[in-house]
Amino acid sequence: MDLINRTPTPAALFSTSVAEDRLMASVVVRATYRIDGHALVPDHESPWPVDGQPIKTEYGDFDGDTPFRRKGTDLFVLGKAYAMPSLGPGRGRVELQVGTEHAHAIEVFGQRRWVRRGAALMPSAPAAFDAVALTWANAYGGQCAVDAGAMGYPPNPKGKGYYLTEAQADGGELPQLEDPAQPVRGWEDQPAPVCTAPLGLDSSMRGLRSADFDTTAPVPRVLRIRQEFHNNAAPAMLMPRPMEPDAVVRLRGVRPGEQELRFRLPGEVFHVQVQLANRAYVFPAQIDLFIVLAEEARVVVGHRCTFRYRFVPMERRAAVLKSDLAGMKFVRDNTE
């Protein structure tokens, strides 16, 4: 099937076989904008790539694009958390709100260590900082020495603050990014790590949410692969429903001087007209990816239209991407 893109926005088509004569395809669109005050302005000069290969960034790696539909919308904030003097020395807080459907906050600290006070280990006061990178290396987790070598914290082997003994913890670092609902108060605490960067395949949080398992068998086995298998965001950054194309977004803590980013998505929508010989079907795309590039003051909105069709040899097949519904008619089912 050929993709005919009648928009200025980068897009690509990915397909796979799901039965002997049936295929599933997705048209993936990546719209990039500059934040201009409280508005988003199209940025066609530096578009976010549409790529079947992983996209590597300094904050983490994005999965390559595939034909498969994600659950809801993956949310990401790439950048740094800046100190907020209003919260006190060595403190910051990142707050993301998407419309009325999603809100998430992360407490940010300057460097802290476990120090001994009497018989107990206590967190030191957070050191002053200008900015802390929003990466999994600064979230709870990490590696811990064991007799066989090193043992990583399964949800986040990249982080810091994970200890198995008090001796290991003594003088050791605490995480700088914390869930306000699960603060680290004792060295034995093992909270779920939080971050706004892409969640890697090495995290058990991705594996556990990706499938249903039969744990009654002698060897646990996978019963069903979930839609979440294809999501790349941290659990708290996954919106269960697709983001609205005109959603209002508020983001605090990722710009100097406690500046708030606030803007409304421009309401841009995309649709795909699938042409099979003399038959035509129209399907709407949904937002399944949202990235704020805070340091660059840019936003990426990813749209996806997924459909199935019957493969007929020598039949003309095309997917026409448009951002205007004029003259088109919706169909209820996305399977021919």
N, C-alpha and C positions, 0 to 999 in steps of 0.2 A: 504494500500500500504506500502511495506517495503522499507526502505532506505538502500542501499548498498553503503557505503562510501569507495571508493578506493583511497582516498587521506589521508595524515596525518593531514589535517585541520579539526577542529571541524565543524560539520554540523548536522542539524535536519530537519525533514519533518513535516510540519503543513498542515492540510487539513480541509475543510469545505464543506458542501453541498450547491449547488447553484440551484439545480432543483431536481426533483424526482429521476432521475437516473444519475445525473451529479455532479461531485465533482470538486472543485478547490484545488490545492495543491501548496505549495511553498517549495523548498529546500533552506534553509538558511545556508550560509557558513560564518564563521568568521575567517579570517586570521589575525594573530597577528605578528608584526615585531618589532625588535629593530632598532633604528636609530644608524647606525655606520658610522660616518662621513657624507657623502652625499648618503649613500646607506641604503637600508632596508634589514635586515637579519631576516629570519624566527625565531620566538620565540615560540617554542612548549611547553616550560616549564610553562608558565603563560598565557594560552590562554584566550581571552575574551569569556565569556559564551554565548551559544545559549540557550535561556530560554524563555518559554512562560509566565513567571512571570516577573514583573517589576524588573529592576536591579537598586538598590539604590547606589548612590555615594555621596561623600561630596559636589559635585558640582550640583547635581540634579539627578532626576530619569529618567531612560530610559524606554520607554514602553516595555512591553513583546512582544516577537516575535509572529506574526500571519501569516495566509496564504495570507494576502492581500498585493498587490504590492503598494509600495510608489511611489510618484511622484519624478522623478529625484534622487538626492542623498542628504541625510541629512549630513551636515558637523558639526563637533563639535571640540572644543579645550577645554580640561579639564586641568586646572592648574591655574597659577598666571600670572598677568601682572607685569613686573618688571620696576622699575624706569629707565628712560632714560635721563641721565644728559645732553645729547646733545639737548634735547627739553626744558630744563630749570628746575628750582626747582619744585619738586612735580608733575612732568609730566611723562607720558608714552604713548605708542601707540602700539596697537596690529594690525598687518597687516597680512592678510592671502590671498594668491594668489594660485589658482589652475589652472594650464595651462594658457590659454588665455581666458578661459570662465568665470572665477569667481574671483572677488577681493572684499575684505571687510576690513574695518578698524574701530577701536574703539579707541576713545580718553580716556586716563586714567588719573585720578587726585588723589592726596592725599586728605585727608579729608578737606572739605570746609563747611562753614556755611554761612547763610544769616546774614549779619551785617548791622546795620543802619548807613547810611552816609547821614546826613541831613534828608530830608523827605523820602528818598527811601531806600529800601533794596538792597544791592549789595552782590555778592559772595565774600567771603574772599579769600585771596591767598591760594593756595593749600598747605597743610602741606607736609613736606618731608615724603617719605615712601620708604620702601625696595620693597614691593610687595603687590599687591591687588588681592584678589581671584576673579577669573572670575565666579561669581555666580550672580543669579538674585537679590540677596539681595543688591548688590552694583550697580544695574542699577536703572533707574528712576522708581518710583512707590511707593508702600507702603500703609499704612493705615492712615486714617484721622478721627479724632473724630467728630461725628455728634450727634444730639439730641438722636437718637435711638441707639447709641453705637459707632461702628466704620464702616467706609466706605472704602473699598479697591479700589485701582486704577485698573480697570478691566483688562488692558493688563498685569499688573504685581503687584499683591497685596503683593509680597514679598519685593519690593524694598524700596527706600528712595527718598525723595525730593518732594513728593506729598502733597500739602496743598490746602485747600479751602479758607483760609482767610490769610490776611497779618499777623495777630496776631499769627496764627499757624506757619507761616513760620519764623518769627523773631527768630533768633538763631538756627533755624533748619538746618539739614544737606542737602547737595546737593548730587546728584548721583555722583559716582566715575567712572562710565562707561557711555560714551556718544557717540552718533552718530555725527561724524564731521559735517554732513549736518544739524543737528538739535541741536545746542548747547543751553544749558539752560542759558538764559541771565536775565530773570525776574522770580520772584517766581510764577507767573501765567502760565508760559510756561508748556505745557504738551506734551513733545515729545514722540514718540514711543520708548519704552525701547529697548536696544540692549545688547546682551550677546552672548557668544559662548557655553554656557551650554545647556543641554536639556530644552526645553520649556514645562512647566507643563500643565496638563489638566485644571488647575485653571485660565489659561490665556485666555482672550477673543480673543487674536490674533489667537489662535488655533481654537476656535469655529467659528469665522467669515470666516476663509479661508476654513473651512471644508465642507461647504454646500452652496447651492443656496437657498435663502429664498424668499417667496412670502410676501412682506410687504404691499400689497394692501388689504389683507384680514383683517377683524376685529382683528383677532389674527394671528400674523405672523406664517407661517408654512414652514417646510422644503420641498423644491421641489426636491432636488437631493443632495446626498452625494458625495462630490468630493474625488478624489484620495488623496488630501492633508490631509484628515482626519487621514491618517495613518502616516503622517510625524511628527517627534518629535523635529525638529530643529527650531530655530528662523527664522522668515521670511527672513532676510538677509543672513542666513546660509543655505538656501535651494537652491541647484543647480537645475534648471528646467529640465536638461537633465542628464542622468547617467554619472558619472565620467569615464573618459577613464582609462583603466588599466595600462597605462604607463605615466600618467599625471605627470608633474613636479610641486612640491609643495614648496612654500616659505612661511615661517612663522617668523615674527619678534615680539619682545616685550615680549616673554614668557620664556626667559632664561636670567640669570644674565649677566651683562656686554654687553648688547645690541647684544648678539650673535644671529645670524640668523640660523634657521633650514632650510635646503634646501635638497631635495631629490627627486628622481623619483620613482614612483611606479614600482614594478618589472615586470609588464606586465603579472602577473599571471591571467589566465582565467580559469573558471570552466564551465562544461557542464553537463547536466543531460540526460541520456538515459532512456526514459520511456518505459518499457516493459509491454505490455498488451497481454497476451496469446502469440501468435506467431507474434505479431506486435511490432515494435519498432520505436520510434520517438526520435529525439535529439533536445534539446533546449539549447541555451546559457544562462548563468547567467549574470546579470548586477550588477554593483556596486551601491548599494543604501544606504550605510552607510560608513562614514569615520570619524574616531576619532583620534585626536592627544592627547596622554597622555604626556603632555609637561614635567612634573616633572620627569617622569620615562623614558623619551626619547623613547617612544614606540608609535606604530601606529596600529590601528585596521581598517581593510578593510572588509566591509560586502558585500557579493554577494548574489543575490537572483535569483532563476529561478522559475517562476510561470507558471503553465499550468493547463488545464482542461482536464477531461477525463470522459468517460461514465462508470458507475459502472455496471458490469455484475457479478452476484453472482457466486462464485466458480472459477472465472477467476483468473489466476496468474497475480499479479500486483507487479511491482518493479520499483524503481527509482534508477539508478546507477549514482553516482556522480564521475566524472573524471576531471582531469585537462589536458587531452590530447585528441585531436580530431582524432587521428589516426583511420582510418577505419570507421569513422562516417559520416553520411549524414544529413545536415540540412533540416528542413521542414519550410515552411513559416508560417503556422498557429500553434498556440499553443492550439488549441481546436480540440479534436477528433470528 
